[in-house]
Every structure is written in structure tokens, then in C-alpha cells.
Amino acid sequence: MTAESFLSDGDAYGSAPPPPTGLLDVLSVAAMVLDADGRIVFWTPQAEELIGYSAQEALGKYAARLIIRPEHLQAVTRLFTEVLETGRSWAGAFPVRHKDGSSRLMEFRNMRLQDDVGDVYALGIAADHSLLQRVETDLALCERLIDQSPIGLALVDPDLRYLLVNPALERIDGIPAEDHVGRRLRDVLPLPDVDTVESALRQVFTTGTPLLDQYHVGRPSADPDHEHAWSVSFYRLEDPGGRVLGAAISVVDVTERHRAAAEADRARRRLALVAEASTRVGTTLEVEETARELADIAVPRLADVVAVDVLDSALACRRARRADNGPELFRALALKAAEPTVALRAADHPGDLAAYDGDRLVTLCVHTGRPVLVRHVGDRDLPRIARDAEAGSLLARAGVHSYLAVPLIAHGEVLGALDLKRTGNPVPFDEDDVVLATELAGRAAVAIDNARWFQSVRNTALTLQRSLLPDHPPRHRGLELASRYQPALATSEVGGDWYDVLPLTDDKTALVVGDVMGNGIDAAATMGRLRTATCAYADLDLEPGAVLQHLDKITCDLEHYIVTCLYAVYDPRTGRCRVANAGHMPPALAGPGRAATLLDLPPGAPLGVGGVPFEATTVRLDPGDLLVLYTDGLVETRLHPIDDRLNVLLGFLDEPQRPLEETCDLLLYGLRHPDDHDDVALLVARAA
């Protein structure tokens, strides 16, 4: 294409000058051509901008006379001649004379040109020296900043291919610069969310608005076993004319900050878990429930599969033998998993007894009283974790990759172990997990220890109390009888409630129901003493009021005990029943064809007050009549008025002909609630 045709094509775009689009435009580089005599034959618009003369003023003039001061003329002439004769280019700075008469220091590049007929010319390319120096300084600064910056920097083109990366970015992602250039971001970036990065870059290309401090986490090829974090920012690059050249990416390694924040977050979560455990573990005095609470709190925040196993000897409150290398017998109390897994089939289910050999890790844990940690479970570890080979195979199928066993220690005694496994969580157990698990196990162990001793005392008291309760025949002369005793439902304590049926002379029968205020073995023992005394005074054929009078004296000698008691004597020959009350709940009377009522008795003072007389009231019992004696645990609750509860009791006696055993069950199941904190003695008699 000729210069004329190029200029002709350019005119098609209009007469307005194109906007600056590159470095040459920024520098406003001027060009001029001199013939062999030194006359100006070509003069660019940039030359006019730089020196001040228009093309009409410059063309045909001797350049030396036009723009060179006299004192520099000889040197310029020598350089001009040398370029034309030798063909060697010359570069340097020297002053030129501006049209306004001032001197301007210019940076020149001179070279020889030759046309097709052999004529030679001198081409001069010039730029303002100060502007060029400033641009060179800026470029040097940029280069140094890029090369020496601790921040990773990269340039990408609009197709998201790397054009340049600095040494810092090489260190950050562990990939040499030459392996970046020409490749797309997704082929190099060690980020799982590379699609998000590319989408962000395209948004920057479209809008021109930078995206700053984008947080990304990944595993670089130089350190694939650990997570790293980076703060990434994106900027669009344009030339002076607004043409998009690409985008700059800055990458700041914030791994230390990320890890510190992650550790602080883990610490907060550990503290929150311990705080939650203090309110959720040990809410009852039931060993099994406490173990379940421990498993619930540990899954899934600490482990994926959790088992709580207690030594059978500890559960039975037997003295622990000295630790050795032998097997141990464990009772499984709780088992929980975050997700359905075959690992549950490899574990012992709650209630099961299992013997583990001395080489098993859980046995080692209880023998040494120390945690056992296997960060990375291998094939050689599974046989020491599992109960047997089949269980080991199931654990392998479940993907168990990390294991931790922590002893349950209370008051210096090892009770069992907290068994933890990770399957879905890819992070192995570490020392922080050991500390957390030990804290949880310690809290739970104290609760389990309290519960096992409490249950032991409760079982002893319950056994004592049941041994003291009568084993009477279901019928006495003129009476059909049924009875129940039920311990408190919401507590492990055993109370002092009792009932008794005593045969007397002349076919009479004494019916007794009493309640020793208090709980535990002492209350049960006091109840036994009073029951024995009641039997002795009943044999004397005393009036009911006199019997209570004697019992009152005995109770006064028992420190800190108050007792309520109802004593009734039924004579089948007369159909009369003499009843005396010592502060007890009134009995209920029901009969065929009439509504059930509470007997109106003088309430009397509880036994143990002393010096208070007890009156007896005569009540007639017709055949089929039902007399119900009970302790306050049957009707008293914390939420309902006692009168309402007594009315409910009377409502359950609407069919006196109902079998007595069925009546007892109906009263217990209809009136008792899971939150009841008192035991119940119930005695039902029907006149024959």
C-alpha cells in the first residue's frame, strides 16, 4: 500500500485525529527526514507539536539553520555526515531551537535511509527528553515494583491467558513463570472455585469496576496437604485511548491470618461445646441417659461415630482390680453416628457385654488411663481398634481414617472409655481434639460416677423397701384386696411409703397406709421400724386411735422424721370399719349405684408431732363397697390443685365392680406422670 492510498483510506474515518492508543502517542514521537544536503523533506504533525514549526514552514528548509543553535551547528553537521556516510545510527540528547526561540532538550534517534534509486536520506526520530525520562522512570519503577513486590502480580489478556507473572506469584502458587505464560487461569490456579474467579474477571472486563479483596482458599501444588488462603483483587487495564488490554491480578497470601482465624474459630467452637456439655450432659441420675447425652454432644462436631463403653466392674460398683495387660469386659451404654454407616454394625450396641483383649486400643486406654490417638488409621491399626476381624472389615468399608479413645475417669478411677472415629470428616484428630474429648469425657465421667453410685444406693433402698412390704394373700375374711408400690418416676430416690394388711382376732383385718417424709435408705429403714411397731400394736387388738398414739411416741424418738399414717380396722361380722388418721390423705369410698366420695375424717396431726390425740371414725362397708387407701404421691403434682386431682381420683372409681388389679393399674396409669417426684403406696379393699 502506498502512502497516498493509506492516507486516502484514513480520510474515510473522518478528519478528527484518532485518540492516543499507545506509548508512542503518549510520548508524541516526532519524525523528520532530511535529504543528503540537509534539507527537510518530510515533517510530521508531531514534529510541529514538539518544535513549533508547521510543515509549510519546515519543508525545504535546512534543518541545521532552522532548529540548531549556532554554537551546536558544527557538532550536528559532523554527526549528520557520519550517519549518511557510514550508515551507523546515532542516539543521544541535544538541544534544539523551538520556534518561540527557546531551547528544548530532545532525545534523538538518527539513521540512514536509502530509496530505490540509491539516494540516501537521514531519518530523525525525536521526543521530549524530560517526558521520555519520566516515562522511563515510571517504567523502571513499575518493573522494580512488580519484580520485588511481596504481593503476587499477574497480567492476563481478555481470553484469561497469562501474559506476565512476578516472582512473588511464582512463590505463592509454586509454579514457575514460564509455566504460567500462555496458559489459562483454570489450568494453573489451585482453587476449587476457579469458575468464580473467571466469572469475577469477566465482570471486571465488562464493567471496568475493580473487585477488591476477594477471599479464596485452596491447596497449592507446592503444599497440597495444607489449605492456603489468598486475598485476590482484579483491575481492568486500558491504553490511553480506552482500549482494553487485559487485567491485572494482585494476590496477597493471607494463610497465616486464615489459620489464626480458623484456630480462633475452633477454640470458640470448643469452648461452646464444653459450655453446652455442662448443661446437656448429666441432667439425670441415670447412667445410660448420661452416656447417651455424651454421645449426642460429641456427634458430629467432634466425631462421626461415637461409642460410650463402661467397664462392667465399674458399673456394678465393684472395686477395680490393678491394671494389667489382660482383657477387659465392657458394657456398651451409647452408640451414635452422624450418618447411616456400616461402622455401627462393627460396634457393640447399648446393653451388650463385650470382652476386648489386652492388645486392643480401648483396653490400653483404660489400663493406662491415657488417651490413645491414631491420627491416620491404616490397615495394621484396624485389628487393634475393632472387636474382631469382621468388625475391622466393616470399619474399613465405612472409611474410618482417624481414631481417638479417651478414658472416663472420675475421682481417680477409670470407669470406661469414650470411643471416637472419623469417617466423613476428612480432618484427622489432633492434640486439640484430644484436649476437648478429655474435657467432655471428664465431665461425663463424674456424672456417670454419681449416677452409678446413686443407682446402687437406690437399688439397695428399693430392695430393702420391697423386702419390708407385705406379701399378703389376695383375700382376707370378708375382704378382697389388691395393692401396688411404685417408686418415683422422675428421680432415683426411694421414698418411705408403705402399706400393710394385718389379720386380727375375730376375723377382723387391719388396713394400713403410711408415708415417711424423706428419701433413701434411711427413710426405708424408718418405714420398716414403724411397720414392725404397727404389727406389734395391732396384735394387742387396740383401737385405731390408740395404735396411732403409740406410733406417735415411737416417731418422736426418731430424729427429723415426720410420718403420716392411716389405720383402719374392718370387722366383716358387722360390716363396720373403724378409721383413724394421722395427717394422711383421706381414703376414697365407692359403692354400686352411688358416686365415689372422700371419707370425712378428723385429719389428725402427723406422727412425730407428739401429744396430739387421734380420733377414730366408724364407716359402714356394704358388700361390693370399695375402700381405697393411698399416699400423696398418687394425687399430688406441682402443676395441679390437689382438689382437682382428688376429683380425678374419684372419677376413676365409677365402676366399683371392676377387678381390683385392673383398678390399681387404672389409678396408677391415669394419675401418675413422668415428672412425678414421689413414690406411691396403694391399697384397695372390697367388702365381700
C-alpha positions in Angstrom: 0.0 0.0 0.0 1.4 3.4 -1.0 1.5 6.4 1.4 -1.1 8.1 -0.7 -3.5 5.2 -0.6 -3.0 4.8 3.1 -3.8 8.5 3.7 -6.8 8.2 1.3 -8.2 5.2 3.3 -7.5 7.0 6.6 -9.6 10.0 5.4 -12.6 7.7 5.2 -12.7 7.7 9.0 -13.0 11.5 9.2 -10.8 14.4 9.7 -10.6 14.2 13.5 -7.3 12.8 14.8 -7.5 9.4 16.3 -7.3 9.2 20.1 -3.9 8.1 21.6 -3.7 4.4 21.8 -0.1 3.6 22.8 3.2 4.6 24.2 4.4 6.4 21.1 1.3 8.5 21.3 1.9 9.3 24.9 5.5 10.3 24.1 4.3 12.2 21.0 7.3 10.9 19.0 8.2 13.2 16.1 9.7 12.1 12.8 11.6 14.2 10.2 13.5 13.2 7.0 16.4 15.2 5.6 17.9 14.8 2.1 21.6 14.5 1.6 22.0 18.3 1.6 20.3 18.5 5.0 17.0 20.0 3.7 13.8 18.8 5.4 11.7 16.7 3.0 9.3 15.0 5.5 7.8 16.7 8.6 5.2 15.0 10.8 2.5 16.8 12.8 4.2 15.5 16.0 7.3 17.4 14.9 5.2 20.6 14.7 3.8 19.9 18.2 7.3 19.3 19.5 9.3 22.1 17.8 6.6 24.6 16.8 7.1 24.8 13.0 4.4 23.7 10.7 5.1 21.5 7.7 4.8 24.5 5.3 7.4 26.4 7.4 9.8 23.5 7.7 9.7 21.6 4.4 12.6 22.6 2.1 14.5 24.4 4.8 17.9 23.4 6.0 17.3 21.7 9.3 20.5 22.9 10.9 19.7 26.5 10.2 16.0 26.1 11.3 16.3 24.2 14.6 20.0 24.2 15.6 21.7 27.0 17.5 24.9 28.3 16.0 27.1 27.0 18.8 25.9 23.5 18.1 26.0 23.6 14.3 29.5 22.1 13.8 28.8 19.1 16.0 25.4 18.4 14.4 26.9 18.7 10.9 29.6 16.2 11.8 27.1 13.7 13.2 24.8 14.2 10.1 27.7 13.5 7.7 28.8 10.4 9.7 25.3 8.9 9.6 24.9 9.4 5.9 28.4 8.1 5.1 28.7 5.2 7.4 25.1 4.1 7.8 25.6 3.8 11.6 22.8 5.1 13.6 23.2 7.7 16.4 21.3 8.1 19.6 21.5 10.8 22.2 20.2 14.0 23.6 20.9 17.5 22.4 19.1 20.8 22.5 17.0 22.2 19.6 15.7 25.6 19.0 11.9 26.0 19.3 10.0 28.3 17.0 9.5 30.6 20.1 13.2 31.0 20.4 13.6 28.8 23.5 15.9 25.7 23.7 14.3 22.3 24.2 16.3 19.2 25.1 15.3 16.4 22.8 16.1 12.7 22.8 17.1 11.8 19.2 17.5 8.6 17.2 19.1 9.1 13.7 19.5 6.6 11.0 20.2 6.5 7.3 17.5 5.7 4.7 18.1 4.7 1.1 15.4 4.7 -1.6 15.1 2.5 -4.7 17.3 4.7 -6.9 20.2 4.8 -4.4 19.6 8.2 -2.9 20.2 8.5 0.8 18.3 10.3 3.5 18.6 10.9 7.2 15.7 9.9 9.4 15.4 11.6 12.7 13.1 10.4 15.5 12.7 12.8 18.4 10.8 13.0 21.7 10.9 15.5 24.6 13.8 14.4 26.8 12.1 15.2 30.1 8.9 13.4 29.1 10.8 10.4 27.9 12.9 10.4 31.1 9.7 10.5 33.2 8.2 7.6 31.2 11.5 5.6 31.6 11.5 6.3 35.3 7.9 5.2 35.6 8.6 2.0 33.7 11.7 1.2 35.8 9.7 1.8 38.9 6.8 -0.4 37.7 9.3 -3.1 36.8 11.0 -3.0 40.1 7.7 -2.9 42.0 6.5 -5.9 40.0 9.7 -7.9 40.4 10.4 -7.1 44.0 6.9 -6.8 45.4 5.9 -9.4 48.1 2.4 -9.3 46.5 1.8 -11.7 43.7 1.0 -9.9 40.5 -0.1 -11.2 37.1 -1.4 -9.8 33.8 -3.9 -11.7 31.8 -5.4 -11.0 28.3 -9.1 -10.8 27.6 -9.1 -14.6 26.9 -7.9 -15.0 30.5 -4.5 -16.3 29.5 -1.4 -15.3 31.5 0.8 -12.6 29.9 3.1 -12.0 32.9 3.6 -13.1 36.5 6.1 -11.8 39.0 8.4 -13.8 41.3 6.1 -13.4 44.3 3.3 -15.2 42.4 5.7 -17.9 41.5 6.4 -18.4 45.2 2.8 -18.2 46.2 1.4 -20.9 43.8 4.6 -22.8 43.4 4.6 -22.7 39.6 7.4 -21.1 37.5 6.6 -18.0 35.4 7.3 -19.8 32.2 4.6 -22.4 33.1 2.1 -19.6 33.5 2.5 -17.6 30.4 0.1 -18.6 27.6 -2.0 -20.8 29.8 -5.5 -20.1 31.0 -6.3 -19.4 34.6 -8.2 -22.6 35.2 -5.2 -24.6 34.1 -2.9 -23.1 36.7 -4.9 -21.8 39.7 -5.0 -24.2 42.7 -8.5 -23.0 43.7 -11.7 -25.2 43.8 -13.8 -22.1 42.9 -11.9 -21.2 39.7 -15.2 -20.7 38.0 -16.0 -18.0 40.4 -12.6 -16.3 39.7 -13.1 -16.4 36.0 -16.6 -15.0 36.4 -15.3 -12.2 38.5 -12.6 -11.3 35.9 -15.1 -11.3 33.1 -17.3 -8.9 35.2 -14.2 -6.6 35.6 -13.6 -6.8 31.8 -17.2 -5.8 31.2 -17.7 -3.1 33.8 -14.2 -1.7 34.4 -15.0 -1.7 38.1 -12.2 -3.3 40.2 -13.1 -6.2 42.5 -11.0 -5.9 45.7 -10.0 -8.3 48.4 -11.8 -11.5 47.2 -11.1 -14.3 49.7 -10.2 -17.6 48.2 -8.9 -20.9 49.8 -7.1 -23.7 48.1 -4.2 -26.2 48.2 -1.2 -25.1 46.1 0.8 -27.7 44.2 3.8 -26.8 46.4 1.9 -27.7 49.6 -1.0 -29.9 48.6 -1.5 -31.2 52.2 -2.5 -27.9 53.7 -5.0 -25.2 53.0 -3.8 -21.8 52.0 -5.7 -18.6 51.7 -5.3 -15.6 49.4 -6.8 -12.1 49.1 -7.2 -11.5 45.4 -8.1 -8.3 43.6 -8.8 -7.7 39.9 -8.3 -4.5 37.8 -9.0 -3.8 34.2 -6.1 -2.4 32.1 -6.7 0.1 29.3 -4.5 2.1 27.0 -4.8 5.9 26.9 -7.5 5.6 24.2 -9.6 3.3 26.4 -8.9 0.1 24.5 -9.0 -2.9 26.9 -5.6 -4.5 27.1 -6.2 -7.1 29.8 -6.5 -7.3 33.5 -4.1 -7.1 36.4 -4.4 -9.6 39.3 -2.9 -9.0 42.7 -2.6 -11.9 45.1 -1.8 -11.5 48.8 -1.0 -14.6 50.8 -3.2 -14.4 54.0 -2.6 -18.0 55.0 -1.3 -17.1 58.5 -4.3 -14.9 59.1 -6.6 -17.6 57.8 -5.1 -20.2 60.0 -5.2 -17.9 63.0 -8.8 -17.1 62.4 -9.6 -20.8 61.8 -7.9 -21.7 65.1 -9.7 -18.9 66.9 -12.9 -20.2 65.5 -12.1 -23.7 66.5 -11.3 -22.5 70.0 -14.6 -20.7 70.2 -16.4 -23.8 69.0 -14.6 -26.0 71.5 -15.5 -23.6 74.3 -19.1 -23.5 73.1 -19.2 -27.3 73.0 -17.8 -27.6 76.6 -20.3 -25.0 77.8 -23.1 -26.9 76.1 -21.9 -30.1 77.6 -22.1 -28.6 81.0 -25.9 -28.1 80.6 -26.7 -31.2 78.5 -24.6 -34.0 80.0 -25.5 -35.3 83.4 -29.1 -33.9 83.5 -30.3 -37.1 85.2 -29.0 -39.7 87.6 -29.3 -42.5 85.0 -26.1 -44.0 83.8 -27.5 -44.9 80.3 -29.0 -41.5 79.8 -25.8 -39.7 80.7 -23.9 -41.9 78.2 -26.4 -41.0 75.5 -26.1 -37.3 76.3 -22.3 -37.6 75.9 -22.7 -39.3 72.6 -25.2 -36.7 71.4 -23.0 -33.8 72.3 -19.9 -35.4 70.5 -21.7 -36.1 67.2 -21.0 -34.6 64.7 -18.9 -31.7 66.0 -16.1 -33.9 67.4 -16.5 -37.3 65.7 -18.7 -39.1 63.1 -19.1 -42.3 65.1 -19.1 -42.2 68.9 -19.4 -45.1 71.4 -19.5 -44.9 75.2 -18.4 -48.1 76.9 -18.1 -48.6 80.7 -16.2 -51.4 82.4 -18.7 -53.9 83.7 -16.9 -54.0 87.1 -17.3 -50.2 87.4 -21.0 -50.3 86.5 -21.5 -52.9 89.3 -19.6 -50.7 91.7 -17.1 -53.5 92.3 -13.6 -52.5 93.4 -11.4 -52.2 90.3 -8.5 -54.6 90.2 -5.0 -53.5 89.4 -4.4 -52.8 85.8 -2.6 -55.5 83.8 -2.3 -56.5 80.2 -5.3 -58.8 80.2 -8.7 -58.5 78.6 -11.5 -56.3 79.9 -15.2 -56.7 79.9 -17.1 -53.6 78.7 -20.8 -52.8 78.8 -21.9 -50.7 75.9 -24.0 -47.8 77.0 -24.4 -45.5 74.0 -23.7 -45.5 70.2 -24.3 -42.7 67.8 -23.3 -41.8 64.2 -23.7 -38.6 62.2 -24.9 -40.5 59.1 -26.0 -44.1 58.4 -22.8 -46.2 58.2 -21.7 -49.8 58.4 -19.4 -48.7 61.2 -22.5 -49.0 63.5 -22.6 -52.7 62.7 -18.9 -53.0 63.9 -19.7 -51.5 67.3 -21.3 -53.0 70.4 -24.9 -51.9 70.8 -26.2 -50.4 74.0 -26.7 -53.1 76.6 -24.3 -55.5 75.1 -21.4 -57.0 77.0 -18.2 -57.4 75.1 -14.7 -58.7 76.0 -11.8 -56.9 74.5 -8.3 -58.4 74.5 -5.4 -56.6 76.2 -3.9 -55.6 72.8 -7.0 -53.6 71.8 -6.6 -49.8 71.9 -9.7 -49.3 74.1 -8.3 -51.8 76.6 -4.9 -50.0 76.5 -6.8 -46.7 77.1 -8.5 -47.9 80.3 -5.4 -49.8 81.5 -3.1 -46.7 81.2 -5.8 -44.1 81.9 -4.4 -42.1 79.0 -5.9 -41.1 75.6 -5.0 -43.2 72.6 -4.7 -41.3 69.3 -4.3 -42.8 65.9 -4.2 -39.8 63.5 -4.2 -41.8 60.3 -5.7 -45.3 60.6 -4.0 -47.8 58.4 -4.7 -51.5 57.7 -2.4 -52.5 60.6 -4.4 -50.3 63.0 -7.9 -51.6 62.4 -7.3 -55.0 64.1 -6.4 -53.2 67.3 -9.5 -50.9 67.1 -12.1 -53.4 66.1 -13.5 -56.2 68.3 -12.7 -58.9 65.7 -11.8 -59.3 62.1 -15.3 -58.9 60.8 -15.7 -55.6 62.7 -12.4 -54.5 61.3 -13.6 -55.1 57.8 -16.7 -53.1 58.4 -14.7 -50.2 59.8 -12.6 -50.3 56.6 -15.7 -50.2 54.5 -17.0 -47.3 56.5 -13.9 -45.3 55.7 -12.6 -44.9 59.3 -9.4 -42.9 58.8 -8.8 -41.4 62.3 -9.4 -42.8 65.8 -9.3 -41.5 69.4 -10.1 -43.3 72.6 -10.3 -41.2 75.8 -10.7 -42.7 79.3 -13.7 -41.9 81.5 -12.0 -41.0 84.8 -13.9 -39.9 88.0 -12.2 -39.4 91.4 -9.1 -41.2 90.1 -11.0 -44.3 89.0 -11.2 -45.3 85.3 -14.8 -46.2 84.6 -14.6 -46.9 80.8 -13.8 -45.1 77.6 -15.2 -42.6 75.1 -14.5 -44.1 71.6 -14.4 -41.6 68.7 -14.0 -42.3 64.9 -14.0 -40.0 61.9 -15.3 -41.2 58.5 -17.0 -38.3 56.7 -14.9 -35.5 58.3 -11.7 -35.6 56.3 -9.6 -33.8 59.0 -7.8 -36.3 61.3 -7.9 -35.9 65.1 -5.2 -33.7 66.6 -4.0 -32.7 70.0 -6.7 -30.1 70.3 -9.3 -32.8 69.8 -7.6 -34.9 72.5 -7.9 -31.9 74.9 -11.6 -31.3 74.0 -12.5 -35.0 74.2 -10.7 -35.4 77.5 -12.7 -32.4 78.9 -16.0 -33.8 77.7 -15.1 -37.3 79.0 -14.1 -35.9 82.4 -17.4 -34.1 82.8 -19.4 -37.1 81.7 -17.4 -39.5 83.9 -18.3 -37.5 87.0 -21.9 -37.6 86.1 -21.7 -41.4 85.3 -19.9 -42.0 88.6 -22.6 -40.1 90.5 -25.3 -41.9 88.6 -23.9 -45.4 89.2 -23.5 -44.9 92.9 -26.9 -43.3 93.2 -28.4 -46.2 91.3 -26.6 -48.6 93.6 -28.0 -46.8 96.7 -31.4 -46.7 95.1 -31.4 -50.3 94.3 -30.3 -51.1 97.8 -33.1 -49.0 99.3 -35.7 -50.4 96.9 -34.6 -53.9 97.7 -34.9 -53.1 101.4 -38.3 -51.4 101.0 -39.7 -54.2 98.9 -38.5 -56.7 101.4 -40.4 -54.8 104.2 -43.6 -54.6 102.2 -46.2 -57.4 102.9 -46.7 -60.4 100.7 -50.3 -60.8 101.8 -52.8 -63.2 100.3 -55.3 -61.7 97.9 -58.3 -62.4 100.2 -58.9 -62.0 103.9 -62.2 -62.9 105.6 -64.8 -60.6 104.2 -62.4 -58.6 102.0 -60.9 -58.8 98.6 -57.6 -57.0 98.4 -55.1 -55.6 95.8 -52.0 -53.4 96.3 -49.2 -51.6 94.5 -46.0 -49.9 95.3 -44.3 -47.7 92.7 -41.0 -45.7 93.2 -40.8 -42.1 92.0 -40.7 -41.9 88.2 -38.5 -38.8 87.8 -35.9 -39.5 90.4 -33.7 -42.3 91.5 -34.6 -41.8 95.2 -36.7 -44.3 97.0 -39.2 -42.9 99.5 -40.7 -44.2 102.7 -44.3 -45.0 101.6 -45.7 -48.3 102.7 -48.9 -50.3 103.1 -49.8 -53.3 105.2 -52.7 -55.8 105.7 -52.8 -57.4 109.2 -55.1 -60.2 110.2 -56.6 -59.6 113.7 -58.7 -61.7 116.1 -62.4 -62.5 115.3 -61.7 -62.4 111.6 -61.0 -58.6 111.6 -58.4 -57.1 109.3 -56.3 -54.0 109.8 -55.5 -51.9 106.7 -52.5 -49.6 107.0 -51.0 -47.0 104.6 -48.2 -44.6 105.7 -45.7 -42.2 104.3 -42.3 -41.4 105.9 -41.2 -37.9 104.8 -37.8 -38.2 103.1 -36.0 -40.5 100.7 -33.3 -43.1 100.6 -32.2 -45.9 102.8 -32.9 -44.0 106.0 -36.5 -43.4 105.0 -36.9 -47.0 104.0 -35.4 -48.2 107.3 -37.6 -45.9 109.3 -40.6 -47.2 107.4 -39.5 -50.8 108.3 -39.3 -49.9 112.0 -42.8 -48.3 112.0 -44.3 -51.2 110.1 -42.9 -53.6 112.7 -44.2 -51.5 115.5 -47.6 -51.3 113.8 -47.8 -55.1 113.6 -47.0 -55.4 117.3 -49.6 -52.9 118.4 -52.2 -54.4 116.1 -51.7 -57.8 117.8 -52.8 -56.1 121.0 -56.3 -55.5 119.4 -56.1 -51.8 120.3 -58.4 -49.2 118.9 -57.1 -47.4 115.7 -56.6 -44.2 117.6 -54.6 -45.9 120.3 -52.4 -47.6 117.8 -51.6 -44.2 116.2 -50.9 -42.8 119.7 -48.2 -45.5 120.3 -46.7 -44.9 116.9 -46.6 -41.2 117.5 -44.5 -41.8 120.6 -42.1 -44.0 118.7 -41.8 -41.5 115.9 -40.9 -38.7 118.4 -37.8 -40.7 119.3 -36.7 -40.7 115.6 -34.9 -37.5 114.8 -36.0 -35.3 112.0 -38.8 -37.6 110.8 -42.5 -36.7 110.2 -44.8 -39.5 109.2 -48.4 -39.6 108.0 -50.5 -42.7 108.5 -54.0 -44.1 108.1 -55.0 -47.1 110.2 -58.3 -48.9 109.6 -59.9 -52.0 111.2 -62.6 -53.8 109.3 -65.0 -56.2 111.0 -66.7 -58.5 108.5 -69.3 -59.6 111.0 -70.7 -56.1 111.5 -69.7 -54.6 108.2 -68.1 -51.7 110.1 -64.7 -50.1 109.6 -63.1 -48.0 112.2 -60.6 -45.5 110.7 -58.1 -43.2 112.4 -56.0 -40.6 110.5 -52.6 -39.1 111.4 -52.3 -36.2 108.9 -52.8 -38.5 105.9 -54.7 -38.2 102.6 -58.4 -39.2 103.2 -59.4 -42.6 101.8 -62.0 -42.9 99.0 -65.2 -44.9 99.3 -67.2 -46.1 96.3 -70.2 -48.4 96.1 -72.6 -49.8 93.5 -75.1 -47.3 92.4 -73.6 -44.2 94.2 -70.8 -41.8 93.4 -67.4 -42.2 95.0 -66.6 -39.8 97.8 -63.7 -39.0 100.2 -64.3 -40.0 103.8 -64.8 -37.1 106.1 -62.3 -37.9 108.9 -60.7 -35.8 111.5 -57.3 -35.0 109.8 -55.2 -35.5 112.9 -51.6 -34.5 113.3 -48.7 -36.4 111.6 -46.9 -38.9 113.7 -43.9 -37.4 115.4 -45.5 -34.1 116.5 -46.3 -35.7 119.9 -49.1 -35.1 122.5 -51.9 -35.0 120.0 -54.9 -37.4 120.4 -56.2 -39.4 117.4 -59.9 -40.0 116.9 -61.4 -43.0 115.2 -64.4 -42.7 112.8 -66.8 -45.6 112.0 -67.7 -46.2 108.4 -70.1 -48.9 107.1 -68.9 -51.1 104.2 -71.7 -52.9 102.4 -70.9 -55.8 100.1 -69.4 -54.5 96.9 -68.2 -51.3 98.5 -64.7 -50.2 97.6 -62.2 -48.6 100.0 -59.1 -47.0 98.5 -56.1 -46.1 100.7 -53.2 -44.3 99.1 -50.2 -42.0 99.7 -49.9 -38.4 98.5 -47.6 -39.4 95.6 -50.7 -40.7 93.7 -52.5 -37.4 93.5 -50.1 -34.5 94.3 -48.3 -32.7 91.4 -46.5 -29.4 91.1 -48.9 -28.1 88.4 -52.4 -29.0 89.5 -54.6 -28.1 92.6 -55.0 -31.0 95.0 -58.8 -30.8 94.9 -58.8 -31.2 91.1 -56.6 -34.2 91.4 -58.8 -35.8 94.1 -61.8 -35.3 91.8 -59.9 -37.1 89.1 -59.2 -40.0 91.5 -62.9 -40.3 92.4 -63.7 -40.3 88.7 -61.7 -43.4 88.1 -63.8 -45.2 90.8 -67.0 -45.0 88.8 -67.2 -48.8 88.4 -66.7 -50.4 91.8 -67.3 -53.9 90.3 -64.1 -53.6 88.2 -61.5 -56.2 89.1 -59.2 -54.8 91.8 -56.0 -55.4 89.9 -57.4 -53.5 87.0 -58.5 -50.7 89.3 -55.0 -50.4 90.7 -53.5 -50.2 87.2 -56.1 -47.7 86.2 -55.3 -45.4 89.1 -51.5 -45.6 88.6 -51.5 -45.1 84.9 -54.3 -42.5 85.0 -52.9 -40.3 87.7 -49.1 -40.7 87.5 -46.9 -38.6 85.3 -43.2 -38.9 84.2 -42.3 -35.9 86.1 -43.7 -37.2 89.4 -41.0 -36.9 92.2 -42.7 -39.1 94.9 -43.3 -42.8 95.3 -46.8 -44.3 95.8 -48.3 -46.9 98.0 -51.8 -48.0 97.0 -54.2 -50.4 98.9 -57.6 -51.3 97.5 -60.1 -53.3 99.5 -63.6 -54.5 98.5 -66.1 -55.8 101.0 -67.4 -59.3 100.2 
